[in-house]
Amino acid sequence: MAMNVGKPEGGAEINVVPLIDILLVLLIIFMVISPVGPAGLQARVPVAAGKALSSLEPVVVEVGANGSISINHEGVSWDKFSDRLDEIFAKRWQKVAFVSGEKNAQFSDVARAISEMRHAGITDVGLLTEIAEARIPN
């Protein structure tokens, strides 16, 4: 019993050369499209121990009933308010502050303070109530 393992006559054969060409062209296209630069997450560098303690103190902006404003019990005029905020937050990496208004303070003054804080680059502004103020250390 002999077995013929050769090609049958007239059989179809797949030509793989064009398929390899298409594969190489697609490979080049995907290599060009893919981003070359490194992509990753942004990391924040930790602050030295001596500087970290001063930046942990919360910044509280207080709006008075008569339209006055103060930052951490330090009176500031409206003209120098944004400059003082820039000084305080120049050394901080965390841009967080709180706003506290007296009971009879005008809402327009509180809104003005929040607006100027946002323009000064403070990303997180919190509103304090009387209960929350008791929890923040002086």
C-alpha positions in Angstrom: 0.0 0.0 0.0 1.6 3.1 -1.2 0.4 6.6 -0.4 0.9 9.6 -2.6 1.6 12.7 -0.5 2.4 15.0 -3.4 0.3 17.9 -4.6 -2.7 17.0 -6.6 -2.6 18.2 -10.1 -4.4 21.4 -10.7 -4.7 22.2 -7.0 -5.0 25.8 -5.8 -2.1 27.3 -3.9 -2.3 30.5 -1.7 0.2 33.1 -2.6 1.4 34.6 0.8 3.7 37.3 -0.6 0.9 39.9 -1.0 -0.4 39.1 2.5 3.0 39.8 4.0 3.2 43.1 2.1 -0.2 44.1 3.5 0.9 43.1 7.0 4.1 45.2 6.7 2.2 48.2 5.5 -0.3 48.0 8.4 2.6 47.6 10.8 4.2 50.8 9.6 0.9 52.7 9.7 0.3 51.7 13.3 3.8 52.5 14.3 3.4 56.0 12.8 0.0 56.6 14.5 1.0 55.4 17.9 2.2 58.1 20.3 6.0 58.3 20.6 6.2 60.4 23.8 5.9 59.0 27.3 2.5 58.9 28.7 1.9 58.6 32.5 0.5 60.1 35.6 1.6 63.4 37.2 3.2 63.0 40.6 3.5 65.5 43.3 6.8 65.7 45.2 6.4 65.6 49.0 7.2 68.7 50.9 10.0 68.8 53.5 8.9 68.1 57.1 9.5 71.7 58.3 7.5 73.3 55.6 4.6 70.8 55.8 3.5 72.0 59.2 3.0 75.6 58.1 1.0 74.5 55.0 -1.4 72.3 57.0 -2.9 75.3 58.7 -6.3 76.0 57.1 -6.9 79.4 55.4 -10.2 80.9 56.5 -11.5 84.0 54.8 -14.0 85.8 57.1 -16.6 88.2 55.7 -18.0 90.7 58.2 -21.5 92.1 58.4 -20.2 95.6 57.6 -18.4 94.3 54.4 -15.0 93.9 56.0 -12.8 90.9 55.1 -10.1 89.1 57.0 -7.8 86.2 56.4 -7.2 84.0 59.5 -8.3 86.9 61.8 -6.0 89.3 59.9 -7.9 92.3 58.5 -7.3 93.0 54.8 -8.8 95.6 52.5 -10.7 94.5 49.4 -8.0 96.1 47.2 -5.2 94.0 48.7 -7.2 90.8 49.2 -6.1 89.0 46.1 -2.5 90.1 46.6 -2.5 88.7 50.1 -4.0 85.4 48.9 -1.2 85.2 46.3 1.4 85.6 49.1 -0.2 82.9 51.2 -0.7 80.4 48.5 2.7 80.9 46.8 4.3 78.5 49.2 1.5 75.9 49.3 0.9 73.1 46.8 -2.6 72.5 48.0 -5.0 75.3 47.0 -7.7 74.9 49.6 -9.4 77.7 51.5 -12.6 78.2 53.5 -15.1 81.1 53.6 -17.0 82.1 56.7 -19.6 84.8 56.9 -21.1 86.5 59.9 -24.7 86.0 60.5 -25.7 89.4 58.9 -23.1 89.4 56.2 -24.3 90.3 52.7 -24.3 87.4 50.2 -22.8 89.7 47.6 -19.7 90.1 49.8 -19.4 86.4 50.3 -19.8 85.8 46.5 -17.2 88.5 45.8 -14.7 86.8 48.1 -15.3 83.4 46.5 -14.9 84.9 43.0 -11.6 86.6 43.9 -10.3 83.4 45.6 -11.1 81.5 42.3 -9.3 84.1 40.3 -6.3 83.9 42.6 -5.9 80.2 41.7 -7.6 78.5 44.7 -9.2 75.4 43.3 -11.2 74.2 46.3 -13.3 76.7 48.3 -15.4 75.5 51.2 -18.1 77.2 53.1 -18.0 77.1 56.9 -21.0 77.0 59.2 -20.8 77.8 62.9 -20.6 74.0 63.7 -17.7 73.5 61.3 -15.8 76.6 62.5 -15.6 75.0 66.0 -13.8 72.0 64.6 -11.0 73.9 62.8 -8.0 74.6 65.1 -6.7 78.2 65.4 
